[in-house]
Amino acid sequence: MKAEQIRELSVEEISKKLRDSRQELLDLKLRQQQGQLEKTHEIKLLRRDVARCETVLAQKAAPAE
């Protein structure tokens, strides 16, 4: 998901997306440890999504200057 798309979401929706992405990232890491993960690049993509969500959430939470 691109940052532009994330910025259009409300704070609650971003928080939910962040929670879901973190859970999915945990699942992928566990599957990788067990040797069941074929598409290892998905971990990198999810980490970036989590970072984007956290960044946009912090921007929306910061007081407008």
C-alpha positions in Angstrom: 0.0 0.0 0.0 1.4 3.4 -0.9 1.7 6.3 1.5 -0.8 8.3 -0.5 -3.4 5.6 0.0 -2.6 5.4 3.7 -3.0 9.2 4.2 -6.5 9.0 2.9 -7.5 6.6 5.7 -8.7 7.6 9.1 -6.6 7.2 12.2 -8.7 4.2 13.3 -8.4 2.5 9.9 -4.6 3.1 9.9 -4.3 1.6 13.4 -6.3 -1.5 12.3 -4.1 -1.9 9.2 -1.0 -1.6 11.3 -2.2 -4.2 13.7 -3.1 -6.6 10.9 0.2 -6.0 9.1 2.2 -6.7 12.3 0.3 -9.9 12.8 0.8 -11.0 9.3 4.5 -10.2 9.6 4.8 -12.3 12.7 3.1 -15.2 10.9 5.5 -14.9 7.9 8.6 -14.8 10.2 7.4 -18.0 12.0 6.8 -19.7 8.6 10.2 -18.7 7.5 11.8 -20.2 10.6 10.0 -23.4 9.9 11.2 -23.4 6.3 7.7 -23.2 4.9 8.0 -19.7 3.3 8.6 -19.7 -0.4 8.2 -16.0 -1.1 10.7 -14.4 1.3 10.4 -11.0 -0.3 7.0 -10.6 1.3 8.6 -10.0 4.7 10.5 -7.0 3.3 7.3 -5.6 1.7 5.3 -6.0 4.9 8.1 -4.3 7.0 7.9 -1.3 4.6 4.1 -1.2 4.9 4.3 -1.2 8.7 6.8 1.6 8.6 4.6 3.6 6.2 1.6 3.2 8.5 3.6 4.2 11.6 4.9 7.3 9.8 1.6 8.5 8.6 0.0 7.7 12.0 2.7 9.8 13.7 2.1 12.7 11.2 -1.6 12.7 11.9 -1.1 12.5 15.7 1.4 15.4 15.7 -0.2 18.8 16.3 -0.6 20.8 13.1 1.9 23.7 12.9 
